[in-house]
Amino acid sequence: MRPEGTRFYLPPEARLRQELLERLRKLFYAWGYEPVELPALEAHDPAHPLAQKAFKLVDRTGEVLALRSEFTTALARMLQAEPPPLLPVRYQYAGTLWLRERDPELGRMREYTQVGLEYVGASGPLADAEVLALALEALRALGLKGVLEVGLPGVVGEVLRATGLPPEVQARLQAAIHRKNTPELQALLRDHPTPWARTLLALPDLYGEEEVLEEALGLELPEKARADLLALRRTLEVLGEPVLLDLGMARRFDYYTGLFFRAYTEGFGLPLLGGGRYDGVLLERAAGFALGLERVMEVLRPPWAEDPPDALALDLPTLKSLQAQGMRVELAWTEDREALCAYARQRGIRLIGEKGEVRPC
């Protein structure tokens, strides 16, 4: 019996998955990102943000272990155990993750595959532009047209902290801004007046192309928020490609210390990849992103037609000779020519080879 939230991948779907992973591996490697492999089993950490959703098990010594639920923490542990001799370093990874999802959303099961990268030991516009550029290149490598939605969650956080309002009020303001719920935001600010009200009310509407960055810079802002926006302006100049900005994005501003981004493609409502900068959270300076392979497959939805071999060979020397010519060849399992021809026609195999020669079936 197959456990809920898992699935089999048969040809040709399994082959396409491997092909897509290989395209990304080659792309990331061409940019200097070395592959690493990380343990699927980890020591269970109750403080891990996904601890409640992790699959846990106990070994015979009584130690509680967990199946890997995300890659960034695992990579941070690797770097703490094996510090690189020189920074910056660039790493890529790919593999299976496991989460106890009660109601799996589209493209995410209990067992799923992620591929991603981390750029460690560098920060600033050049490093951020590199990560954004690679996110766009990853979509292109998969044959997808996508758009990046880029935010600076810390800007909202800086403005909220500047208000000096109680933490629980700040949390409610943050939620209203992130949901772009202007009526709720107005009601909260009526109950909790602050000199920063004009800026807070403007944040949900700062969504669009790069002109919204100039609108944001025209607001009254804390010094760090302004500096972050100016750094984002420089990042986008280096990137040189259009993006969508969401400067009212307030998700996890305590985690992402710089930009946060997601990539979407037309006709699919969920992000295909997501990432950002998280200096000092797990690593001193680091940025990266991860892409969900199941979501990509859901978008592509290719016709699952088998790609048949080019030929059937009746002997090993012929098989090897045809393969040396670049053909995909299967070895016959019987000497019954009639059965072989019937099989070849059913599979769509055009040729049969014997004693170094090929003929139509």
GUMAR-449585 format. One record per atom (N, C-alpha, C): residue in one letter; x, y, z. Coordinates in pm, whole numbers, plus 50000, padded with zeros to 5 digits. Example, Ala and Ser with C-alpha at 12.3 -4.5 7.8 and 13.67 -1.06 7.14 Angstrom:
BEGIN
a513194943150780;a512304955050780;a513204967050780;s512854977550708;s513674989450714;s512905000350787;
//
This chain:
BEGIN
m500844988050000;m500005000050000;m500885012550000;r500525022249917;r501295034649911;r500785044450016;p501675049650103;p501235059150205;p500645071850143;e499645077350210;e499045089850164;e500105100750156;g500015108750050;g500965119750034;g502255115749965;t502315103449913;t503465099049834;t502935093949700;r503815091949606;r503365086949476;r504505080149402;f504135072249304;f505095065949214;f505315075149094;y506535075149043;y506845082448920;y507315072248816;l506535070648712;l506805060748610;l507345067548485;p507935059548393;p508325065548266;p507075070348193;p507165081248118;p508325089948099;p508395101548199;e507445102248295;e507435113248391;e508715113348473;a509155101448517;a510365100748598;a511575105748520;r511595102448390;r512715107148308;r512715122248296;l511535128148279;l511455142748269;l511895149348399;r511515143648513;r511955149248642;r513475149448648;q514105138448609;q515565137948613;q516185147948514;e515545149448399;e516065159048300;e515985173348353;l514875176848418;l514725190248472;l515755192848582;l515945183048669;l516955184548774;l518335186448715;e518625179048609;e519945180148548;e520145193848483;r519105199348423;r519215212848366;r519585222948474;l518935221848590;l519215231248698;l520615229048755;r521015216448770;r522365213748820;r523415220048729;k523245218348599;k524205224048504;k524205239248509;l523025245148517;l522925259748526;l523645264948649;f523335259348765;f523935264148889;f525455261948888;y525875250448835;y527315247548831;y528035257548740;a527395261348630;a528005271048538;a528225284548606;w527445287548709;w527595300048785;w528495298248907;g529105286548921;g530055284549031;g529485277849154;y528265272549147;y527635266249264;y527965251349267;e528725247449368;e529155233549383;e528045225349450;p527835212949404;p526805204649467;p527255199349603;v526325198649695;v526555192149825;v525415182349848;e525685172149930;e524675162549970;e524525163250122;l523295163350167;l523005165550309;l522225153750364;p522415150550493;p521745138850550;p520225140050546;a519575128950518;a518105128650525;a517625127550669;l518465122150757;l518135121050899;l518855132050976;e518105138751064;e518665149451146;e518265147251291;a519045152951382;a518635153151522;a517405162051534;h516395157251603;h515165165151617;h515435177451703;d515045189051650;d515225201751721;d513845207751746;p513365207851871;p512025213351898;p511895228051858;a513025235251849;a512975249451813;a512925251751663;h513105241151584;h513065242651439;h511675247551398;p511595257151304;p510275262651266;p509305252251210;l509825241051159;l508945230651105;l508895218351196;a509315219851321;a509405208451412;a508065201251428;q506965208951433;q505655202851455;q505175194751334;k505745197651217;k505315190551096;k506295179651055;a507415178451126;a508445168951086;a508025154551118;f508475145251035;f508335131051067;f509435127351166;k509035122351280;k510005119151387;k510095104051408;l511265099651450;l511475085751485;l512505085151597;v512565073851665;v513475072151778;v514385060351748;d515705062451761;d516615051351736;d516735042751862;r517535032351856;r517565022851968;r518265028352091;t518965039752076;t519575046152194;t518595055652262;g517435057752201;g516465067052257;g516555081052200;e517515083552110;e517635096952051;e516495099251952;v515885111151961;v514795114751870;v515405120751743;l515055114951630;l515545119651501;l514365124751419;a514665132051314;a513615137151225;a514085135851081;l513145133050992;l513455133550850;l513585148150807;r514505150650717;r514795164150670;r513525170850617;s513235182950668;s512035190150627;s512335202650545;e513575207150544;e514015218350458;e515535217950452;f516105224950353;f517535223650327;f518395234450392;t517875246350411;t518725257350456;t519335254650592;t518535249650686;t519075246550819;t520105235450810;a519825225350727;a520775214350711;a522105219350656;l522045228550559;l523275233950503;l524025242450605;a523285250050685;a523935257950790;a524665248950889;r524055237650924;r524725228151014;r525995222550951;m525935219950821;m527115215050751;m528255225150759;l527935237950737;l528965248250740;l529505250550880;q528665248550981;q529155249751118;q530095238151152;a529785226251099;a530625214551125;a531885214551040;e531775219650918;e532895219750822;e533045233850765;p533595243250842;p533705257150794;p534575257850668;p534135265050566;p534935266350445;p536185274750472;p537295271550406;p538535279150430;p538495293350377;l537605295950281;l537565309050216;l536125312450182;l535755324850207;l534425329750172;l534545340350062;p533535342049977;p532245335049981;p532305321249919;v531265313249947;v531105300149885;v529705299349826;r529595290949724;r528305289049656;r528005274049653;y526825270449701;y526435256349707;y525075254449641;q524905242849580;q523595238749528;q523235225249589;y521945222549595;y521475210049653;y520205205649580;a519915192949591;a518665187449539;a518375174749616;g517125172449645;g516785160249717;g515365160449768;t515065150149846;t513715148049897;t513565154350035;l512405159950059;l512015165250189;l510725158350232;w510485158450364;w509295151850417;w508625161050518;l507315162850505;l506525170850598;l505175164150619;r504695164850741;r503365159350772;r502315169750738;e501905169850613;e500875179250567;e499505172750581;r498625178650661;r497275173050676;r496475174550547;d496495186450491;d495775189250367;d496785194350266;p497495185250201;p498555189750110;p498005199150005;e498655210649990;e498255220049886;e498765215049753;l498265221049647;l498625216649513;l500145217049495;g500695205549449;g502125205349423;g502975202749545;r502385201049662;r503195197649779;r502575185549848;m503325174949858;m502855162749920;m503625160650050;r503445149250111;r504225146350231;r505695143950197;e505905139050077;e507265136450028;e507415144149898;y508375152949891;y508505161249772;y509965164849749;t510245169949632;t511615172649589;t511855187549575;q512955191949631;q513375205949616;q514775206349556;v515015216749479;v516345219749429;v516585234549454;g517795237949498;g518035251849530;g519505254949546;l519785266949592;l521165271349608;l521265281049724;e522485282349775;e522795292049880;e524115298849845;y524125312049856;y525315320249833;y525705325549970;v526815320550023;v527185322750163;v528455331050172;g528435341150259;g529625348950286;g529725361850209;a528675365550140;a528655378250065;a527285384650083;s527275397950081;s526005405250086;s526145417750001;g525045424749985;g525065436949906;g524395435149772;p524275445849694;p523535445449568;p524065435349467;l525385433549457;l525905424049359;l525495409849393;a525615406049520;a525235392549561;a523735390449545;d522945400349585;d521495398949573;d521065398049427;a521685406149341;a521335405649199;a521685392049139;e522775386049184;e523135372749134;e522065362449167;v521585362649290;v520575352949331;v519265355149253;l518875367749236;l517675370649157;l517845366349011;a519015369048954;a519265365248815;a519175350148798;l519715342848895;l519675328248886;l518255322848901;a517445329548981;a516045325348991;a515345326548856;l515595337548786;l515005339348653;l515585329348553;e516895327048560;e517525317448469;e517015303348495;a516725300048621;a516195286748653;a514855284448585;l513995294548587;l512705293148518;l512905291248368;r513825298748311;r514075297548167;r514635283648134;a515515278548220;a516085265248196;a515005254448196;l513915257048268;l512805247548273;l511785249948163;g512045259948079;g511125262947970;g509905270848013;l510035278348122;l508895285848176;l509135300848165;k508065308148140;k508105322748148;k507565326648285;g508365333948359;g507945337348495;g508215351748529;v507675355748641;v507905369148692;v508325368048838;l509285376348875;l509735376849014;l508965387549088;e508475383949204;e507825393349295;e508785395449411;v509275407649426;v510355410649521;v509845420249628;g510155417049751;g509785425749862;g510945427749957;l510745436950050;l511705439550157;l510935439150289;p510685427250343;p509875426350465;p510405434850580;g511725436950583;g512305444950691;g511865459450691;v511455464750576;v510995478650571;v509745480250657;v508795471150642;v507595471450726;v507995470050873;g508915460850900;g509345458951038;g509975471251099;e510805478251021;e511455490351073;e510435501251104;v509455502951016;v508435513151041;v507605509551164;l507235496951176;l506455492751293;l507235494951423;r508515491551422;r509315493551543;r509425508451577;a509495516751473;a509615531151497;a508375536951564;t507225530251549;t506005535451613;t506065534651764;g506825525051816;g506875523151961;g505605517252019;l504705512551935;l503455506651984;l503715493052048;p502825488252132;p503005475152196;p503175464152091;p503955453752122;p504215443052025;p502955436751968;e501915434952052;e500705428552001;e499995437551899;v500095450651917;v499495459951819;v500315459751691;q501645459651705;q502495458751587;q502185446251506;a501945435051575;a501655422451506;a500345423551426;r499345430051484;r498075431751413;r498225441251293;l499025451751310;l499295460751198;l500045453451087;q501025445551127;q501785437851028;q500865428850946;a499965421751014;a499065412550944;a498155420150848;a497655431650890;a496775439550803;a497525444650681;i498765448950701;i499575453850588;i499855442450491;h500245430950544;h500595419750457;h499385415050376;r498205415250437;r496975411250366;r496425422450279;k497055434150286;k496605446050212;k495165449650248;n494865448150375;n493515451050427;n493495465350479;t493285474850389;t493335489050426;t492275492950529;p491015488550517;p490035492150620;p490455487650760;e490955475550772;e491415470750903;e492585479150953;l493495482450862;l494655490550898;l494215504450947;q493275510350877;q492775523550918;q492125522951056;a491355512451081;a490705511051212;a491735509451323;l492755501651298;l493805499751399;l494525512851428;l494785520651325;l495505533251345;l494625543751411;r493325542851393;r492445551851468;r492505548651618;d492575535751648;d492635531651789;d494015533751849;h495035533951763;h496415535051811;h497145545551726;p496895558251751;p497505568951670;p499025568651678;t499665572151566;t501125572651560;t501535582551452;p502655589551470;p503155598551364;p503505591151235;w503645577951243;w504015570051125;w502785564951049;a501595570051082;a500365564951022;a500365566450870;r500805578050820;r500775580250674;r501635569950603;t502815567250657;t503685557250595;t503055543450601;l502515539750715;l501895526550730;l500725524750633;l499925535150617;l498775534250526;l499205533350379;a500375538550349;a500855538150210;a501435524450172;l501925516950271;l502665504650242;l501865494250162;p500595491550195;p499885481150119;p499755484149970;d499795496849933;d499615500449792;d500915500949713;l502035498249779;l503325498949711;l503585485749638;y502785483249537;y502885470949459;y502865474649311;g503845469649238;g503875472549095;g505295472149042;e505515479448936;e506845479548875;e507755489248951;e508905492048896;e509955498348976;e509635512549020;e508605518748961;e508255532249005;e507765532449150;v507265521049200;v506795521049340;v507965522549437;l509165519249391;l510345521249475;l510565536149499;e510375544149397;e510525558649413;e509415564249501;e508205558649488;e507115562849577;e507485560049722;a508045548449747;a508425544849884;a509485554249937;l510445557749854;l511525566649899;l511005580749926;g509825584049874;g509235597149902;g508495597850034;l508385586550104;l507705586150234;l508675589250347;e508125592750462;e508945593850582;e509305579750626;l510595577150644;l511065563650672;l512145563750778;p512245553250858;p513415551650945;p514675550550860;e515795554050917;e517055554550842;e517395541150777;k517265530250853;k517625517150797;k516685513150684;a515405516150698;a514455512850591;a514825520150463;r515205532850474;r515605540450356;r516875534550295;a517825530950379;a519065525050328;a518785511850256;d517865503850309;d517525491150245;d516865493450109;l516025503550099;l515375506649971;l516395511449868;l517345519449912;l518395524049820;l519255512349773;a519525502849864;a520275490949824;a519475482649724;l518165481749744;l517325474449649;l517345481249513;r517315494449511;r517395501749384;r518665497849309;r519785497549380;r521055493749317;r521035479149270;t520435470349350;t520315456249312;t519575454849180;l518475462149166;l517685461349043;l518425467248924;e519245477548949;e520085483048842;e521065472448792;v521675465148885;v522625454548848;v521895443348775;l520735439548825;l519965428548764;l519585431948620;g519085443948597;g518755448248462;g517575441048399;e516715435148478;e515515428348427;e514305433048506;p513145433448443;p511955438148515;p511505428248621;v511045433548733;v510455425548840;v509215432848890;l508405425948965;l507295432249036;l507725434549180;l507455446349231;l507815449649369;l506575449249457;d506725443549575;d505685443649677;d506325448749805;l506335461949822;l507015467849936;l506135468150061;g504915462950048;g504085460750166;g504155446450214;m505035438550155;m505205424650196;m505755424450338;a505045417950428;a505475418150569;a505655404150624;r505735394250538;r505865380350583;r507245377850641;r507285372750762;r508525368250827;r509625378950825;f509275391450859;f510305401850856;f511345399850966;d511045391151063;d512025387951166;d513035377651116;y512755371051003;y513675361150946;y514455366950829;y513755372650734;y514435378150616;y514955392050648;t516265393350642;t516915405950679;t517105415250560;g516845410350442;g516945418450321;g515785415150231;l516095413050104;l515005410350011;l514405396450032;f513165395149994;f512435382549989;f511755382049853;f511775370649788;f511185370149654;f510515356649628;r509585357049535;r508895345149487;r508775346149336;a508695334849269;a508525334749123;a507225327849087;y506495334148996;y505215328848949;y505255327248797;t504385318748748;t504205317548604;t502715318648573;e502405322948452;e501015325748415;e500145313348426;g498975314948484;g498015304048492;g498205294648609;f499135297748698;f499385289148814;f499515298248935;g498635296349032;g498525306049141;g499525304849252;l500285293949257;l501245291949366;l502655295249319;p503525299849409;p504905302749368;p505655289949333;l506475290849229;l507315279549189;l508595279049269;l509075290649311;l510275291149393;l510175303049486;g510975302749589;g511005313749684;g512325314149757;g512695326049801;g513955327349873;g514165341549919;g515395344349959;g515705357650007;g517025357850082;r517225368850153;r518455370850232;r518115369750379;y518955362350451;y518705359850593;y520005361150673;d520695372350657;d521965374450727;d521785373250878;g522685365450939;g522705364751085;g521665355851146;v520765350151066;v519735341351122;v520305327351140;l520765321251032;l521435308351039;l522915309551007;l523245318950920;l524615321250878;l524865336250880;e526135340150891;e526435354350906;e525925362650788;r526205357950667;r525715364650546;r525325353850446;a524075353650408;a523635342950317;a522335346750248;a522205342050125;a520975343750048;a520835331649957;g519615328449922;g519385317149834;g517925315449802;f517615304549733;f516225301449701;f516095286449679;a514865281749683;a514555267749657;a513365266949564;l513375256649480;l512325254649380;l511685241049404;g510365240449398;g509645227849417;g509415220749284;l509995208849271;l509895201649144;l508465197349114;e507705193449217;e506335189149193;e505475200449136;r505715212449183;r504955223749129;r505325226348983;v506595225048952;v507015226848812;v506335216448723;m506305203948770;m505665193448692;m504175196148675;e503545201748778;e502125205048769;e501895215848662;v502825225248651;v502705235848550;v502915230148410;l503945221948395;l504285216948262;l503205207648208;r502705198748293;r501675189048253;r501895183948110;p503075178348082;p503335173947944;p502495161547912;p502275158947783;p501625146347747;p502575134847779;w502105125347859;w503005114847904;w503125103847798;a503615107447679;a503835097747572;a505245092147586;e505345079047572;e506655072647584;e507535076147465;d508805077847491;d509805080047387;d510425066447355;p510025059947245;p510485046147222;p511945045847179;p512615034547197;p513975033047144;p513975034246992;d515165036546938;d515285037546793;d515275023846726;a515775013746798;a515925000646734;a515904989546838;l515604977346788;l515794964946864;l516994957746802;a517914953146884;a519084945946834;a518964931146873;l519304922446778;l519214908146804;l520494902446861;d521564910546866;d522814905646924;d523554917446988;l524444914347081;l525154924747155;l526074933147068;p526864927246975;p527724935746892;p526924946246814;t525754942346761;t524934952046688;t524414962746782;l523974958646902;l523494968447000;l524574978847029;k525804974247054;k526884983547088;k527244992346968;s527214986646848;s527534994446728;s526515005546706;l525245002246721;l524205012346701;l524245022946811;q524505018846934;q524615028547043;q525785038047019;a526875032846961;a528025041346931;a527685051846826;q526635049346748;q526185059046648;q525175068946707;g524945067946838;g524045077246904;g522605072646913;m522365060146878;m520995055146882;m520675049347019;r519395049447051;r518905043047173;r518375029347132;v518945018747192;v518705005147142;v518384995847258;e517384987347237;e517084976547331;e517544963347273;l517954954147361;l518354940747319;l517124931747314;a516984924447204;a515844915447189;a515884904647297;w514724900447341;w514634890247447;w514254876447392;t514024875947259;t513634863347195;t514144863347052;e514254851546993;e514644850446853;e513434849246760;d512254850046815;d511024849346737;d510814862646666;r511184863046536;r511124875746462;r509694881246455;e508724872546440;e507344877246430;e506904884146559;a507264877946672;a506914883946801;a507644897246821;l508914897546777;l509694909946791;l509094921146707;c508704917946584;c508124928346498;c506804933346554;a505994924346607;a504724928646666;a504974937646786;y505954933946867;y506314942146984;y506824955846940;a507694955946837;a508284968446789;a507194977746735;r506254972246658;r505184980646604;r504334986546717;q504054978446818;q503244983146930;q503954994147008;r505274993147022;r506065003047095;r506425015147011;g506305014046879;g506735024946792;g508215024446759;i508825012646770;i510245010846737;i510345008046587;r511135015946518;r511115015546371;r512055005046311;l513155001746381;l514214993846319;l514544981446402;i515014971046332;i515564959146397;i516964957146342;g517924954846432;g519324953346392;g519834939246417;e520654934246322;e521244921046336;e522534920446257;k523584914946319;k524884913446254;k525374926446193;g525184937546268;g525714950446228;g524854957946129;e523734952346087;e522874958945990;e521494961546051;v520824971645999;v519474974746047;v518504974645929;r517264971345960;r516224971445858;r514924975645924;p514014981245845;p512704984645901;p511974972045945;c511184973446049;c510434961946096;c509154960546014;
//
